[in-house]
Amino acid sequence: MEIASSYHPLAPPTREDTLVTWLRLIRSRRVGATTFFRLIEDHGTAAAALEALPDIASAAGVKDYTPFPEDLAKAEIARARKLGAVALLHDDPSYPPALRDLADAPPVLWALGRTDLVQRPMVALVGARNASSLGLRMARRLAEGLAASGYVIVSGLARGIDRAAHIAAMETGTVAVQAGGIDMPYPVENTGLAEEIGQKGLRLSEQPPGLAPQARHFPQRNRIVSGLARAVIVVEAASRSGSLITARAALDQGREVLAVPGHPFDARASGCNMLIRDGAVLVRHPEDVLEALGPVPRPDADSPAEAPPSRMTAIPETPPAARRAAPPDTAALHARILDRLGPSPLAEDQLIRDLGLPTGTVTSELLTLELDGRIARAPGGLLSRPD
């Protein structure tokens, strides 16, 4: 087979050439991560695999197959660099070592922020988007404790548990894996958080910049979240949820799975309780995680990663007044209150702090919900949702 002039032995390909070729291969139709590595194994290089692709497709009954165009690959690189992102290739020393041995590891990751964080040990914290107040507090407590012990916290930049975990570990190290392009945080309400992570932590995506996340991208993102981590901790999850997809991916990858138990009547705890029933480690506090995982691995002496701080500043229970949202309409406030309550009692003052709204605004609506029978009040100012 004749070798293209740009890959002549006397003029070996530059790293830029390799990036263009790898992107062309992984972005070609019907080529996923597993197929990408099989093609390179069969043909020796990505360039040779690209050349063989039309014949392979034809043999499979796909007519008029054309690999991903070179100009589009170069345009992707230009857009990513304009954003400040860098490419981590599977054979780069800077590529996350925890992902390297996975059969479906992303061949190329776009990274925005502190790429040194991928060299440090990570723990994933995932859970419900409509998390309860207790779930959010538990996520913060776990993230703070594990970060103080030297772990980087990785999650998926979603609402609820993901968001709480990222914020709690912001100053010590957090990695957000995005389902869409590196410039397409989802949900949109987390755009500000994504920007802060890009400055203080790290954002990763295997998708091209500008690509809005679609349903099929989220399971793909989840396997990166679990693959990066030594363990996946599920804080709250329904019996059918994306968090359980992440837990299954973790098991397939040989990672530890841990879960926080919840009240049997709370649907947001059903997935966690099922995981514990099936053998997941029960988590009550950060020490349970540290005991299950053993000593925290330390970076190599030659690693550029900084030593993690010995402690971090906890998130204030009450948001600063400047960040408080304007009082929502009544129906929206009712929904927020009910989302944060479950069968397990929660102190009224804690609920008000979690909502970040004036006390009078919340207490008047609590009375309305209580009269409607939608919440129950126990002695001591404890609130819950009725069975």
Buried (B, 14 or more C-beta within 10 A) or exposed (E): EEEEEEBEEEEEBEEEBBBBBBBBBBBBEEBEBEBBBBBBEEBEBBBBBBBBBBEBBEEEEEEEBEBBEEEEBBBBBEBBEEBEBBBBBBEBEBBBEBBEEBEBBBBBBBBBBBBBBBBBBBBBBBBBBBBBBBBBBBBBBBBBBBBBBBBBBBBBBBBBBBBBBBBBBBBBBBBBBBBBBBBBBBEEEBEEBBEBBBEBBBBBBBBBBBBEBEEEBBBBBBBBBBBBBBBBBBBBBBEEBBBBBBBBBBBBBEBBBBBBBBBEBBBBBBBBBBBBEEEBBBBEEBEBBBEBBEEBEEBEEEEEBEEBEEEBEEBEEEBEEEEEEEBBEEEEBBEBBBBBBBBBBBEBEBBBBBBBBEEEBBEEBBEBBEEEEBBBBEEEEBBBBEE
